[in-house]
Amino acid sequence: MNGRTDPAGPARLRRRRRAVSDLGDALRALVELATATEAPADDLERATESVRAAAALLGGRVRDRSSLPSTDDLLDGVRMYNPVTGSGSALAPPLHIEQAGDLTIGTCTLGLAFEGPPSYAHGGMSALLLDQLLGYAVSASGHPGMTVRLDTSYRAPVPLQTPLRLTARVTAIDGRRVTASGAIATAAEPDTVLVAATGTFVALSADQARRLFGAVWDSGSRAG
Ligand SMILES: CCCCCCCCCCCC(=O)SCCNC(=O)CCNC(=O)[C@H](O)C(C)(C)COP(=O)(O)OP(=O)(O)OC[C@H]1O[C@@H](n2cnc3c(N)ncnc32)[C@H](O)[C@@H]1OP(=O)(O)O
């Protein structure tokens, strides 16, 4: 059930979305502290019990991959558990994205949980951020598609605990294929490219969209 069919309507949906975001904040803080902590084993063991108790509370009612979260709305672009941007995701930094003309701008700070080389971000994380940002730029251009290729060039390590500025823009549209390029820099030195990426995105045909997402889409329609 979502906000359009829920008898208590939009107020209930707003409250649930706020609760999902608050839980996401708490989980991100937990993941970061669980990575940074040097607490003694006694405290780790007590924390483990508390986390297991919280998990038991959440496990009473769960969805599987064939249903959308009740908080989400594909038509409005609400994806609360997106692992890059979702305010409800424990995995997301989260990356905040805004559109300025044809430029897509992302900001985030990566904590110790994203460490690859000591004190720097894992390279896969940089690719994840850029895949999302390029995908957003492609969608914002009015030609949404799925990533079929992502080339990343790692020029300098991305520092943790440092505000980052990411940029992306669409560079070519060729039939179903859209190309976008982007980069990661620090907010303090936005002109120094640390990681650059070029992505190719392909628009789905109606048949492909139905084959890949039909069941999920139908569950969303049934829900509202
Ligand atoms: C604002 C809202 C926010 C929304 C923000 C949303 C952001 C989301 C960002 C996350 C994006 C993802 O992670 S998406 C998830 C990761 N990606 C995937 O799982 C996609 C997996 N790939 C596929 O399922 C398939 O490739 C399809 C369905 C996409 C396309 O299959 P297809 O239709 O059979 O493709 P095919 O005919 O072979 O190729 C179509 C055209 O693309 C070209 N093409 C195909 N593959 C490649 C390739 N690797 N590199 C270059 N070009 C390629 C072909 O040459 C062809 O060009 P021509 O002959 O037509 O010229």
The ligand as an ORCA input file, in Angstrom:
! r2SCAN-3c Opt
* xyz 0 1
  C      16.132     11.988    -12.988
  C      15.832     10.563    -12.385
  C      16.998      9.934    -11.708
  C      17.275      8.551    -12.125
  C      18.681      8.188    -11.875
  C      18.959      6.789    -12.271
  C      20.406      6.482    -12.126
  C      20.653      5.036    -12.231
  C      22.118      4.791    -12.353
  C      22.415      3.354    -12.205
  C      22.445      2.701    -13.544
  C      22.659      1.233    -13.427
  O      23.333      0.758    -12.525
  S      21.909      0.230    -14.534
  C      22.330     -1.385    -14.008
  C      23.580     -1.936    -14.692
  N      23.286     -2.188    -16.120
  C      22.673     -3.288    -16.495
  O      22.334     -4.195    -15.736
  C      22.385     -3.390    -17.985
  C      22.640     -4.791    -18.506
  N      22.510     -4.782    -19.980
  C      21.338     -5.127    -20.571
  O      20.419     -5.610    -19.907
  C      21.248     -4.926    -22.036
  O      22.520     -4.536    -22.535
  C      20.237     -3.849    -22.453
  C      18.795     -4.340    -22.154
  C      20.461     -2.506    -21.702
  C      20.372     -3.544    -23.936
  O      20.242     -4.771    -24.585
  P      20.026     -4.793    -26.187
  O      18.845     -3.958    -26.576
  O      20.034     -6.226    -26.602
  O      21.294     -4.065    -26.649
  P      21.955     -4.163    -28.033
  O      20.917     -4.245    -29.117
  O      23.003     -5.214    -27.941
  O      22.642     -2.727    -28.051
  C      21.889     -1.535    -28.144
  C      22.850     -0.476    -28.591
  O      23.788     -0.224    -27.545
  C      25.125     -0.521    -27.997
  N      25.850     -1.187    -26.921
  C      25.454     -2.288    -26.261
  N      26.366     -2.623    -25.329
  C      27.357     -1.732    -25.433
  C      28.588     -1.552    -24.746
  N      28.966     -2.363    -23.751
  N      29.356     -0.491    -25.097
  C      28.975      0.347    -26.070
  N      27.823      0.223    -26.750
  C      27.023     -0.809    -26.457
  C      24.956     -1.443    -29.182
  O      26.046     -1.310    -30.070
  C      23.678     -0.901    -29.805
  O      23.953      0.247    -30.555
  P      23.195      0.521    -31.948
  O      23.459     -0.683    -32.771
  O      21.730      0.689    -31.562
  O      23.837      1.782    -32.441
*
